[in-house]
């Protein structure tokens, strides 16, 4: 490979890298703009309402030590 060929290959590679860098800079600026738009949109909206979740069953450690009323009756009392 001659010096001229080597120089041409390097120039082509440099041009490809420069083009790729330009694309990356373009994408970066688009991402930054999109993030700013998102921040502005979220600032315009009122804060999101808290999420209401369904009530969870109490864990066994959180249950009362007292037995339930229906179990507290003496046997045969309601018959």
PDB file with SEQRES, HELIX, SHEET and CRYST1 records, atoms N, CA, C and O in Angstrom:
SEQRES   1 A   79  UNK UNK UNK UNK UNK UNK UNK UNK UNK UNK UNK UNK UNK          
SEQRES   2 A   79  UNK UNK UNK UNK UNK UNK UNK UNK UNK UNK UNK UNK UNK          
SEQRES   3 A   79  UNK UNK UNK UNK UNK UNK UNK UNK UNK UNK UNK UNK UNK          
SEQRES   4 A   79  UNK UNK UNK UNK UNK UNK UNK UNK UNK UNK UNK UNK UNK          
SEQRES   5 A   79  UNK UNK UNK UNK UNK UNK UNK UNK UNK UNK UNK UNK UNK          
SEQRES   6 A   79  UNK UNK UNK UNK UNK UNK UNK UNK UNK UNK UNK UNK UNK          
SEQRES   7 A   79  UNK                                                          
HELIX    1 AA1 UNK A    3  UNK A   44  1                                  42    
HELIX    2 AA2 UNK A   69  UNK A   72  1                                   4    
CRYST1    1.000    1.000    1.000  90.00  90.00  90.00 P 1           1          
ATOM      1  N   UNK A   1       0.856  -1.176   0.000  1.00  0.00           N  
ATOM      2  CA  UNK A   1       0.000   0.000   0.000  1.00  0.00           C  
ATOM      3  C   UNK A   1       0.896   1.232   0.000  1.00  0.00           C  
ATOM      4  O   UNK A   1       1.787   1.361   0.840  1.00  0.00           O  
ATOM      5  N   UNK A   2       0.657   2.128  -0.940  1.00  0.00           N  
ATOM      6  CA  UNK A   2       1.475   3.331  -1.036  1.00  0.00           C  
ATOM      7  C   UNK A   2       1.055   4.369  -0.015  1.00  0.00           C  
ATOM      8  O   UNK A   2       0.023   4.242   0.644  1.00  0.00           O  
ATOM      9  N   UNK A   3       1.881   5.402   0.101  1.00  0.00           N  
ATOM     10  CA  UNK A   3       1.597   6.472   1.055  1.00  0.00           C  
ATOM     11  C   UNK A   3       0.313   7.198   0.696  1.00  0.00           C  
ATOM     12  O   UNK A   3      -0.456   7.587   1.575  1.00  0.00           O  
ATOM     13  N   UNK A   4       0.081   7.383  -0.610  1.00  0.00           N  
ATOM     14  CA  UNK A   4      -1.144   8.053  -1.059  1.00  0.00           C  
ATOM     15  C   UNK A   4      -2.381   7.259  -0.693  1.00  0.00           C  
ATOM     16  O   UNK A   4      -3.389   7.829  -0.275  1.00  0.00           O  
ATOM     17  N   UNK A   5      -2.308   5.923  -0.851  1.00  0.00           N  
ATOM     18  CA  UNK A   5      -3.445   5.070  -0.491  1.00  0.00           C  
ATOM     19  C   UNK A   5      -3.715   5.148   1.017  1.00  0.00           C  
ATOM     20  O   UNK A   5      -4.859   5.235   1.461  1.00  0.00           O  
ATOM     21  N   UNK A   6      -2.645   5.113   1.767  1.00  0.00           N  
ATOM     22  CA  UNK A   6      -2.782   5.163   3.225  1.00  0.00           C  
ATOM     23  C   UNK A   6      -3.415   6.485   3.659  1.00  0.00           C  
ATOM     24  O   UNK A   6      -4.279   6.507   4.535  1.00  0.00           O  
ATOM     25  N   UNK A   7      -2.980   7.581   3.043  1.00  0.00           N  
ATOM     26  CA  UNK A   7      -3.532   8.897   3.359  1.00  0.00           C  
ATOM     27  C   UNK A   7      -5.007   8.959   2.997  1.00  0.00           C  
ATOM     28  O   UNK A   7      -5.805   9.519   3.749  1.00  0.00           O  
ATOM     29  N   UNK A   8      -5.383   8.387   1.850  1.00  0.00           N  
ATOM     30  CA  UNK A   8      -6.783   8.391   1.424  1.00  0.00           C  
ATOM     31  C   UNK A   8      -7.654   7.597   2.404  1.00  0.00           C  
ATOM     32  O   UNK A   8      -8.767   8.007   2.732  1.00  0.00           O  
ATOM     33  N   UNK A   9      -7.138   6.466   2.860  1.00  0.00           N  
ATOM     34  CA  UNK A   9      -7.886   5.647   3.820  1.00  0.00           C  
ATOM     35  C   UNK A   9      -8.059   6.403   5.131  1.00  0.00           C  
ATOM     36  O   UNK A   9      -9.141   6.408   5.717  1.00  0.00           O  
ATOM     37  N   UNK A  10      -6.976   7.046   5.590  1.00  0.00           N  
ATOM     38  CA  UNK A  10      -7.069   7.812   6.827  1.00  0.00           C  
ATOM     39  C   UNK A  10      -8.059   8.967   6.694  1.00  0.00           C  
ATOM     40  O   UNK A  10      -8.825   9.243   7.617  1.00  0.00           O  
ATOM     41  N   UNK A  11      -8.040   9.643   5.540  1.00  0.00           N  
ATOM     42  CA  UNK A  11      -8.965  10.759   5.332  1.00  0.00           C  
ATOM     43  C   UNK A  11     -10.402  10.258   5.322  1.00  0.00           C  
ATOM     44  O   UNK A  11     -11.283  10.884   5.910  1.00  0.00           O  
ATOM     45  N   UNK A  12     -10.641   9.132   4.658  1.00  0.00           N  
ATOM     46  CA  UNK A  12     -11.992   8.576   4.616  1.00  0.00           C  
ATOM     47  C   UNK A  12     -12.456   8.204   6.032  1.00  0.00           C  
ATOM     48  O   UNK A  12     -13.593   8.476   6.419  1.00  0.00           O  
ATOM     49  N   UNK A  13     -11.569   7.590   6.780  1.00  0.00           N  
ATOM     50  CA  UNK A  13     -11.913   7.189   8.154  1.00  0.00           C  
ATOM     51  C   UNK A  13     -12.170   8.414   9.022  1.00  0.00           C  
ATOM     52  O   UNK A  13     -13.091   8.422   9.839  1.00  0.00           O  
ATOM     53  N   UNK A  14     -11.351   9.451   8.841  1.00  0.00           N  
ATOM     54  CA  UNK A  14     -11.547  10.690   9.581  1.00  0.00           C  
ATOM     55  C   UNK A  14     -12.907  11.299   9.260  1.00  0.00           C  
ATOM     56  O   UNK A  14     -13.619  11.748  10.157  1.00  0.00           O  
ATOM     57  N   UNK A  15     -13.265  11.312   7.976  1.00  0.00           N  
ATOM     58  CA  UNK A  15     -14.562  11.858   7.566  1.00  0.00           C  
ATOM     59  C   UNK A  15     -15.719  11.062   8.181  1.00  0.00           C  
ATOM     60  O   UNK A  15     -16.722  11.636   8.602  1.00  0.00           O  
ATOM     61  N   UNK A  16     -15.565   9.729   8.228  1.00  0.00           N  
ATOM     62  CA  UNK A  16     -16.605   8.889   8.834  1.00  0.00           C  
ATOM     63  C   UNK A  16     -16.746   9.192  10.325  1.00  0.00           C  
ATOM     64  O   UNK A  16     -17.853   9.295  10.852  1.00  0.00           O  
ATOM     65  N   UNK A  17     -15.600   9.332  10.989  1.00  0.00           N  
ATOM     66  CA  UNK A  17     -15.636   9.640  12.417  1.00  0.00           C  
ATOM     67  C   UNK A  17     -16.243  11.020  12.674  1.00  0.00           C  
ATOM     68  O   UNK A  17     -17.028  11.192  13.607  1.00  0.00           O  
ATOM     69  N   UNK A  18     -15.879  11.998  11.850  1.00  0.00           N  
ATOM     70  CA  UNK A  18     -16.419  13.348  12.000  1.00  0.00           C  
ATOM     71  C   UNK A  18     -17.928  13.341  11.781  1.00  0.00           C  
ATOM     72  O   UNK A  18     -18.669  14.023  12.489  1.00  0.00           O  
ATOM     73  N   UNK A  19     -18.378  12.566  10.795  1.00  0.00           N  
ATOM     74  CA  UNK A  19     -19.809  12.461  10.527  1.00  0.00           C  
ATOM     75  C   UNK A  19     -20.526  11.804  11.711  1.00  0.00           C  
ATOM     76  O   UNK A  19     -21.594  12.252  12.127  1.00  0.00           O  
ATOM     77  N   UNK A  20     -19.928  10.744  12.244  1.00  0.00           N  
ATOM     78  CA  UNK A  20     -20.513  10.070  13.405  1.00  0.00           C  
ATOM     79  C   UNK A  20     -20.572  10.980  14.618  1.00  0.00           C  
ATOM     80  O   UNK A  20     -21.553  10.972  15.361  1.00  0.00           O  
ATOM     81  N   UNK A  21     -19.520  11.768  14.817  1.00  0.00           N  
ATOM     82  CA  UNK A  21     -19.497  12.708  15.928  1.00  0.00           C  
ATOM     83  C   UNK A  21     -20.599  13.748  15.766  1.00  0.00           C  
ATOM     84  O   UNK A  21     -21.272  14.108  16.732  1.00  0.00           O  
ATOM     85  N   UNK A  22     -20.777  14.224  14.546  1.00  0.00           N  
ATOM     86  CA  UNK A  22     -21.830  15.196  14.274  1.00  0.00           C  
ATOM     87  C   UNK A  22     -23.209  14.608  14.588  1.00  0.00           C  
ATOM     88  O   UNK A  22     -24.063  15.283  15.165  1.00  0.00           O  
ATOM     89  N   UNK A  23     -23.418  13.345  14.204  1.00  0.00           N  
ATOM     90  CA  UNK A  23     -24.692  12.683  14.501  1.00  0.00           C  
ATOM     91  C   UNK A  23     -24.900  12.552  16.008  1.00  0.00           C  
ATOM     92  O   UNK A  23     -26.002  12.773  16.511  1.00  0.00           O  
ATOM     93  N   UNK A  24     -23.834  12.193  16.725  1.00  0.00           N  
ATOM     94  CA  UNK A  24     -23.943  12.064  18.180  1.00  0.00           C  
ATOM     95  C   UNK A  24     -24.277  13.400  18.839  1.00  0.00           C  
ATOM     96  O   UNK A  24     -25.105  13.458  19.748  1.00  0.00           O  
ATOM     97  N   UNK A  25     -23.636  14.466  18.384  1.00  0.00           N  
ATOM     98  CA  UNK A  25     -23.920  15.790  18.939  1.00  0.00           C  
ATOM     99  C   UNK A  25     -25.365  16.188  18.667  1.00  0.00           C  
ATOM    100  O   UNK A  25     -26.024  16.778  19.523  1.00  0.00           O  
ATOM    101  N   UNK A  26     -25.855  15.864  17.472  1.00  0.00           N  
ATOM    102  CA  UNK A  26     -27.240  16.160  17.120  1.00  0.00           C  
ATOM    103  C   UNK A  26     -28.193  15.394  18.038  1.00  0.00           C  
ATOM    104  O   UNK A  26     -29.147  15.964  18.565  1.00  0.00           O  
ATOM    105  N   UNK A  27     -27.931  14.107  18.223  1.00  0.00           N  
ATOM    106  CA  UNK A  27     -28.775  13.298  19.104  1.00  0.00           C  
ATOM    107  C   UNK A  27     -28.735  13.819  20.539  1.00  0.00           C  
ATOM    108  O   UNK A  27     -29.761  13.876  21.217  1.00  0.00           O  
ATOM    109  N   UNK A  28     -27.552  14.194  20.988  1.00  0.00           N  
ATOM    110  CA  UNK A  28     -27.407  14.704  22.356  1.00  0.00           C  
ATOM    111  C   UNK A  28     -28.236  15.964  22.548  1.00  0.00           C  
ATOM    112  O   UNK A  28     -28.913  16.112  23.565  1.00  0.00           O  
ATOM    113  N   UNK A  29     -28.188  16.868  21.585  1.00  0.00           N  
ATOM    114  CA  UNK A  29     -28.963  18.101  21.717  1.00  0.00           C  
ATOM    115  C   UNK A  29     -30.464  17.806  21.683  1.00  0.00           C  
ATOM    116  O   UNK A  29     -31.242  18.474  22.364  1.00  0.00           O  
ATOM    117  N   UNK A  30     -30.871  16.811  20.895  1.00  0.00           N  
ATOM    118  CA  UNK A  30     -32.291  16.440  20.856  1.00  0.00           C  
ATOM    119  C   UNK A  30     -32.739  15.836  22.183  1.00  0.00           C  
ATOM    120  O   UNK A  30     -33.848  16.099  22.647  1.00  0.00           O  
ATOM    121  N   UNK A  31     -31.879  15.029  22.787  1.00  0.00           N  
ATOM    122  CA  UNK A  31     -32.208  14.430  24.086  1.00  0.00           C  
ATOM    123  C   UNK A  31     -32.331  15.514  25.149  1.00  0.00           C  
ATOM    124  O   UNK A  31     -33.264  15.497  25.951  1.00  0.00           O  
ATOM    125  N   UNK A  32     -31.394  16.453  25.155  1.00  0.00           N  
ATOM    126  CA  UNK A  32     -31.434  17.546  26.133  1.00  0.00           C  
ATOM    127  C   UNK A  32     -32.707  18.364  25.949  1.00  0.00           C  
ATOM    128  O   UNK A  32     -33.359  18.722  26.930  1.00  0.00           O  
ATOM    129  N   UNK A  33     -33.065  18.661  24.705  1.00  0.00           N  
ATOM    130  CA  UNK A  33     -34.286  19.424  24.440  1.00  0.00           C  
ATOM    131  C   UNK A  33     -35.518  18.651  24.906  1.00  0.00           C  
ATOM    132  O   UNK A  33     -36.435  19.237  25.482  1.00  0.00           O  
ATOM    133  N   UNK A  34     -35.546  17.350  24.663  1.00  0.00           N  
ATOM    134  CA  UNK A  34     -36.686  16.535  25.087  1.00  0.00           C  
ATOM    135  C   UNK A  34     -36.787  16.497  26.611  1.00  0.00           C  
ATOM    136  O   UNK A  34     -37.888  16.548  27.159  1.00  0.00           O  
ATOM    137  N   UNK A  35     -35.648  16.407  27.299  1.00  0.00           N  
ATOM    138  CA  UNK A  35     -35.661  16.403  28.765  1.00  0.00           C  
ATOM    139  C   UNK A  35     -36.179  17.730  29.307  1.00  0.00           C  
ATOM    140  O   UNK A  35     -36.932  17.751  30.281  1.00  0.00           O  
ATOM    141  N   UNK A  36     -35.783  18.836  28.683  1.00  0.00           N  
ATOM    142  CA  UNK A  36     -36.257  20.144  29.123  1.00  0.00           C  
ATOM    143  C   UNK A  36     -37.757  20.282  28.897  1.00  0.00           C  
ATOM    144  O   UNK A  36     -38.469  20.826  29.741  1.00  0.00           O  
ATOM    145  N   UNK A  37     -38.239  19.786  27.749  1.00  0.00           N  
ATOM    146  CA  UNK A  37     -39.681  19.827  27.475  1.00  0.00           C  
ATOM    147  C   UNK A  37     -40.429  19.004  28.520  1.00  0.00           C  
ATOM    148  O   UNK A  37     -41.480  19.422  29.007  1.00  0.00           O  
ATOM    149  N   UNK A  38     -39.899  17.852  28.860  1.00  0.00           N  
ATOM    150  CA  UNK A  38     -40.537  16.980  29.853  1.00  0.00           C  
ATOM    151  C   UNK A  38     -40.598  17.677  31.211  1.00  0.00           C  
ATOM    152  O   UNK A  38     -41.618  17.606  31.898  1.00  0.00           O  
ATOM    153  N   UNK A  39     -39.520  18.347  31.599  1.00  0.00           N  
ATOM    154  CA  UNK A  39     -39.504  19.066  32.873  1.00  0.00           C  
ATOM    155  C   UNK A  39     -40.546  20.177  32.872  1.00  0.00           C  
ATOM    156  O   UNK A  39     -41.245  20.379  33.865  1.00  0.00           O  
ATOM    157  N   UNK A  40     -40.650  20.894  31.759  1.00  0.00           N  
ATOM    158  CA  UNK A  40     -41.624  21.982  31.674  1.00  0.00           C  
ATOM    159  C   UNK A  40     -43.041  21.432  31.749  1.00  0.00           C  
ATOM    160  O   UNK A  40     -43.896  22.016  32.415  1.00  0.00           O  
ATOM    161  N   UNK A  41     -43.296  20.327  31.079  1.00  0.00           N  
ATOM    162  CA  UNK A  41     -44.633  19.725  31.117  1.00  0.00           C  
ATOM    163  C   UNK A  41     -44.979  19.283  32.530  1.00  0.00           C  
ATOM    164  O   UNK A  41     -46.092  19.515  33.002  1.00  0.00           O  
ATOM    165  N   UNK A  42     -44.033  18.649  33.203  1.00  0.00           N  
ATOM    166  CA  UNK A  42     -44.319  18.154  34.549  1.00  0.00           C  
ATOM    167  C   UNK A  42     -44.454  19.316  35.533  1.00  0.00           C  
ATOM    168  O   UNK A  42     -45.177  19.194  36.522  1.00  0.00           O  
ATOM    169  N   UNK A  43     -43.783  20.429  35.289  1.00  0.00           N  
ATOM    170  CA  UNK A  43     -43.907  21.593  36.158  1.00  0.00           C  
ATOM    171  C   UNK A  43     -45.253  22.276  35.947  1.00  0.00           C  
ATOM    172  O   UNK A  43     -45.804  22.850  36.886  1.00  0.00           O  
ATOM    173  N   UNK A  44     -45.789  22.224  34.734  1.00  0.00           N  
ATOM    174  CA  UNK A  44     -47.085  22.831  34.445  1.00  0.00           C  
ATOM    175  C   UNK A  44     -48.218  22.052  35.094  1.00  0.00           C  
ATOM    176  O   UNK A  44     -49.216  22.632  35.522  1.00  0.00           O  
ATOM    177  N   UNK A  45     -48.063  20.753  35.162  1.00  0.00           N  
ATOM    178  CA  UNK A  45     -49.106  19.914  35.755  1.00  0.00           C  
ATOM    179  C   UNK A  45     -49.076  20.024  37.262  1.00  0.00           C  
ATOM    180  O   UNK A  45     -48.025  20.247  37.862  1.00  0.00           O  
ATOM    181  N   UNK A  46     -50.253  19.864  37.874  1.00  0.00           N  
ATOM    182  CA  UNK A  46     -50.272  19.822  39.336  1.00  0.00           C  
ATOM    183  C   UNK A  46     -49.634  18.512  39.776  1.00  0.00           C  
ATOM    184  O   UNK A  46     -49.575  17.562  38.995  1.00  0.00           O  
ATOM    185  N   UNK A  47     -49.168  18.448  40.984  1.00  0.00           N  
ATOM    186  CA  UNK A  47     -48.534  17.208  41.448  1.00  0.00           C  
ATOM    187  C   UNK A  47     -49.496  16.033  41.325  1.00  0.00           C  
ATOM    188  O   UNK A  47     -50.701  16.183  41.524  1.00  0.00           O  
ATOM    189  N   UNK A  48     -48.977  14.913  41.010  1.00  0.00           N  
ATOM    190  CA  UNK A  48     -49.801  13.721  40.833  1.00  0.00           C  
ATOM    191  C   UNK A  48     -50.439  13.344  42.159  1.00  0.00           C  
ATOM    192  O   UNK A  48     -49.827  13.449  43.222  1.00  0.00           O  
ATOM    193  N   UNK A  49     -51.690  12.900  42.063  1.00  0.00           N  
ATOM    194  CA  UNK A  49     -52.394  12.455  43.262  1.00  0.00           C  
ATOM    195  C   UNK A  49     -51.709  11.204  43.790  1.00  0.00           C  
ATOM    196  O   UNK A  49     -51.184  10.401  43.019  1.00  0.00           O  
ATOM    197  N   UNK A  50     -51.718  11.046  45.088  1.00  0.00           N  
ATOM    198  CA  UNK A  50     -51.097   9.829  45.626  1.00  0.00           C  
ATOM    199  C   UNK A  50     -51.837   8.594  45.129  1.00  0.00           C  
ATOM    200  O   UNK A  50     -53.053   8.621  44.936  1.00  0.00           O  
ATOM    201  N   UNK A  51     -51.120   7.553  44.931  1.00  0.00           N  
ATOM    202  CA  UNK A  51     -51.719   6.317  44.433  1.00  0.00           C  
ATOM    203  C   UNK A  51     -52.426   5.631  45.590  1.00  0.00           C  
ATOM    204  O   UNK A  51     -51.828   5.368  46.633  1.00  0.00           O  
ATOM    205  N   UNK A  52     -53.714   5.342  45.390  1.00  0.00           N  
ATOM    206  CA  UNK A  52     -54.473   4.627  46.421  1.00  0.00           C  
ATOM    207  C   UNK A  52     -54.327   3.146  46.156  1.00  0.00           C  
ATOM    208  O   UNK A  52     -54.712   2.648  45.098  1.00  0.00           O  
ATOM    209  N   UNK A  53     -53.784   2.468  47.098  1.00  0.00           N  
ATOM    210  CA  UNK A  53     -53.598   1.032  46.936  1.00  0.00           C  
ATOM    211  C   UNK A  53     -54.649   0.312  47.749  1.00  0.00           C  
ATOM    212  O   UNK A  53     -55.160   0.836  48.738  1.00  0.00           O  
ATOM    213  N   UNK A  54     -54.961  -0.875  47.327  1.00  0.00           N  
ATOM    214  CA  UNK A  54     -55.945  -1.653  48.070  1.00  0.00           C  
ATOM    215  C   UNK A  54     -55.373  -1.984  49.438  1.00  0.00           C  
ATOM    216  O   UNK A  54     -54.168  -2.176  49.602  1.00  0.00           O  
ATOM    217  N   UNK A  55     -56.262  -2.045  50.404  1.00  0.00           N  
ATOM    218  CA  UNK A  55     -55.817  -2.327  51.766  1.00  0.00           C  
ATOM    219  C   UNK A  55     -55.210  -3.716  51.827  1.00  0.00           C  
ATOM    220  O   UNK A  55     -55.754  -4.674  51.279  1.00  0.00           O  
ATOM    221  N   UNK A  56     -54.114  -3.803  52.479  1.00  0.00           N  
ATOM    222  CA  UNK A  56     -53.458  -5.099  52.617  1.00  0.00           C  
ATOM    223  C   UNK A  56     -53.946  -5.754  53.904  1.00  0.00           C  
ATOM    224  O   UNK A  56     -54.274  -5.074  54.877  1.00  0.00           O  
ATOM    225  N   UNK A  57     -53.986  -7.047  53.894  1.00  0.00           N  
ATOM    226  CA  UNK A  57     -54.358  -7.766  55.100  1.00  0.00           C  
ATOM    227  C   UNK A  57     -53.274  -7.563  56.141  1.00  0.00           C  
ATOM    228  O   UNK A  57     -52.089  -7.458  55.827  1.00  0.00           O  
ATOM    229  N   UNK A  58     -53.714  -7.511  57.390  1.00  0.00           N  
ATOM    230  CA  UNK A  58     -52.730  -7.339  58.458  1.00  0.00           C  
ATOM    231  C   UNK A  58     -51.862  -8.578  58.539  1.00  0.00           C  
ATOM    232  O   UNK A  58     -52.321  -9.700  58.323  1.00  0.00           O  
ATOM    233  N   UNK A  59     -50.654  -8.359  58.841  1.00  0.00           N  
ATOM    234  CA  UNK A  59     -49.775  -9.512  59.025  1.00  0.00           C  
ATOM    235  C   UNK A  59     -50.129 -10.177  60.344  1.00  0.00           C  
ATOM    236  O   UNK A  59     -50.762  -9.560  61.201  1.00  0.00           O  
ATOM    237  N   UNK A  60     -49.736 -11.403  60.510  1.00  0.00           N  
ATOM    238  CA  UNK A  60     -50.082 -12.129  61.732  1.00  0.00           C  
ATOM    239  C   UNK A  60     -49.499 -11.444  62.962  1.00  0.00           C  
ATOM    240  O   UNK A  60     -50.074 -11.540  64.046  1.00  0.00           O  
ATOM    241  N   UNK A  61     -48.384 -10.763  62.815  1.00  0.00           N  
ATOM    242  CA  UNK A  61     -47.780 -10.095  63.968  1.00  0.00           C  
ATOM    243  C   UNK A  61     -48.551  -8.831  64.337  1.00  0.00           C  
ATOM    244  O   UNK A  61     -48.443  -8.353  65.466  1.00  0.00           O  
ATOM    245  N   UNK A  62     -49.331  -8.281  63.398  1.00  0.00           N  
ATOM    246  CA  UNK A  62     -50.071  -7.058  63.671  1.00  0.00           C  
ATOM    247  C   UNK A  62     -51.476  -7.352  64.183  1.00  0.00           C  
ATOM    248  O   UNK A  62     -52.169  -6.432  64.618  1.00  0.00           O  
ATOM    249  N   UNK A  63     -51.909  -8.595  64.145  1.00  0.00           N  
ATOM    250  CA  UNK A  63     -53.258  -8.939  64.589  1.00  0.00           C  
ATOM    251  C   UNK A  63     -53.343  -8.844  66.107  1.00  0.00           C  
ATOM    252  O   UNK A  63     -52.352  -8.989  66.823  1.00  0.00           O  
ATOM    253  N   UNK A  64     -54.556  -8.598  66.565  1.00  0.00           N  
ATOM    254  CA  UNK A  64     -54.807  -8.491  67.992  1.00  0.00           C  
ATOM    255  C   UNK A  64     -54.616  -9.841  68.667  1.00  0.00           C  
ATOM    256  O   UNK A  64     -54.803 -10.890  68.051  1.00  0.00           O  
ATOM    257  N   UNK A  65     -54.247  -9.801  69.918  1.00  0.00           N  
ATOM    258  CA  UNK A  65     -54.101 -11.041  70.679  1.00  0.00           C  
ATOM    259  C   UNK A  65     -55.456 -11.605  71.096  1.00  0.00           C  
ATOM    260  O   UNK A  65     -55.579 -12.790  71.407  1.00  0.00           O  
ATOM    261  N   UNK A  66     -56.485 -10.728  71.097  1.00  0.00           N  
ATOM    262  CA  UNK A  66     -57.813 -11.178  71.518  1.00  0.00           C  
ATOM    263  C   UNK A  66     -58.428 -12.054  70.438  1.00  0.00           C  
ATOM    264  O   UNK A  66     -58.267 -11.768  69.251  1.00  0.00           O  
ATOM    265  N   UNK A  67     -59.125 -13.110  70.821  1.00  0.00           N  
ATOM    266  CA  UNK A  67     -59.820 -13.924  69.819  1.00  0.00           C  
ATOM    267  C   UNK A  67     -61.024 -13.163  69.274  1.00  0.00           C  
ATOM    268  O   UNK A  67     -61.516 -12.236  69.917  1.00  0.00           O  
ATOM    269  N   UNK A  68     -61.494 -13.547  68.105  1.00  0.00           N  
ATOM    270  CA  UNK A  68     -62.664 -12.899  67.525  1.00  0.00           C  
ATOM    271  C   UNK A  68     -63.879 -13.213  68.380  1.00  0.00           C  
ATOM    272  O   UNK A  68     -63.913 -14.231  69.071  1.00  0.00           O  
ATOM    273  N   UNK A  69     -64.892 -12.325  68.332  1.00  0.00           N  
ATOM    274  CA  UNK A  69     -66.071 -12.492  69.180  1.00  0.00           C  
ATOM    275  C   UNK A  69     -66.757 -13.826  68.944  1.00  0.00           C  
ATOM    276  O   UNK A  69     -67.123 -14.511  69.899  1.00  0.00           O  
ATOM    277  N   UNK A  70     -66.935 -14.202  67.690  1.00  0.00           N  
ATOM    278  CA  UNK A  70     -67.679 -15.426  67.416  1.00  0.00           C  
ATOM    279  C   UNK A  70     -66.969 -16.647  67.986  1.00  0.00           C  
ATOM    280  O   UNK A  70     -67.605 -17.668  68.247  1.00  0.00           O  
ATOM    281  N   UNK A  71     -65.675 -16.550  68.177  1.00  0.00           N  
ATOM    282  CA  UNK A  71     -64.952 -17.668  68.759  1.00  0.00           C  
ATOM    283  C   UNK A  71     -64.940 -17.594  70.286  1.00  0.00           C  
ATOM    284  O   UNK A  71     -64.616 -18.576  70.953  1.00  0.00           O  
ATOM    285  N   UNK A  72     -65.294 -16.423  70.844  1.00  0.00           N  
ATOM    286  CA  UNK A  72     -65.221 -16.242  72.287  1.00  0.00           C  
ATOM    287  C   UNK A  72     -66.457 -16.792  73.000  1.00  0.00           C  
ATOM    288  O   UNK A  72     -66.432 -16.945  74.221  1.00  0.00           O  
ATOM    289  N   UNK A  73     -67.534 -17.092  72.276  1.00  0.00           N  
ATOM    290  CA  UNK A  73     -68.742 -17.624  72.921  1.00  0.00           C  
ATOM    291  C   UNK A  73     -68.502 -19.036  73.442  1.00  0.00           C  
ATOM    292  O   UNK A  73     -67.740 -19.804  72.855  1.00  0.00           O  
ATOM    293  N   UNK A  74     -69.146 -19.361  74.524  1.00  0.00           N  
ATOM    294  CA  UNK A  74     -69.021 -20.738  75.005  1.00  0.00           C  
ATOM    295  C   UNK A  74     -69.667 -21.707  74.024  1.00  0.00           C  
ATOM    296  O   UNK A  74     -70.629 -21.336  73.351  1.00  0.00           O  
ATOM    297  N   UNK A  75     -69.183 -22.904  73.924  1.00  0.00           N  
ATOM    298  CA  UNK A  75     -69.763 -23.857  72.973  1.00  0.00           C  
ATOM    299  C   UNK A  75     -71.230 -24.125  73.292  1.00  0.00           C  
ATOM    300  O   UNK A  75     -71.597 -24.301  74.453  1.00  0.00           O  
ATOM    301  N   UNK A  76     -72.076 -24.154  72.244  1.00  0.00           N  
ATOM    302  CA  UNK A  76     -73.499 -24.441  72.392  1.00  0.00           C  
ATOM    303  C   UNK A  76     -74.317 -23.272  72.878  1.00  0.00           C  
ATOM    304  O   UNK A  76     -75.495 -23.470  73.174  1.00  0.00           O  
ATOM    305  N   UNK A  77     -73.783 -22.055  72.985  1.00  0.00           N  
ATOM    306  CA  UNK A  77     -74.519 -20.910  73.519  1.00  0.00           C  
ATOM    307  C   UNK A  77     -75.566 -20.399  72.546  1.00  0.00           C  
ATOM    308  O   UNK A  77     -76.626 -19.952  72.985  1.00  0.00           O  
ATOM    309  N   UNK A  78     -75.324 -20.444  71.286  1.00  0.00           N  
ATOM    310  CA  UNK A  78     -76.265 -19.868  70.330  1.00  0.00           C  
ATOM    311  C   UNK A  78     -77.171 -20.889  69.682  1.00  0.00           C  
ATOM    312  O   UNK A  78     -77.850 -20.551  68.713  1.00  0.00           O  
ATOM    313  N   UNK A  79     -77.220 -22.109  70.157  1.00  0.00           N  
ATOM    314  CA  UNK A  79     -78.007 -23.133  69.469  1.00  0.00           C  
ATOM    315  C   UNK A  79     -79.322 -23.363  70.093  1.00  0.00           C  
ATOM    316  O   UNK A  79     -80.093 -24.198  69.620  1.00  0.00           O  
TER     317      UNK A  79                                                      
END                                                                             
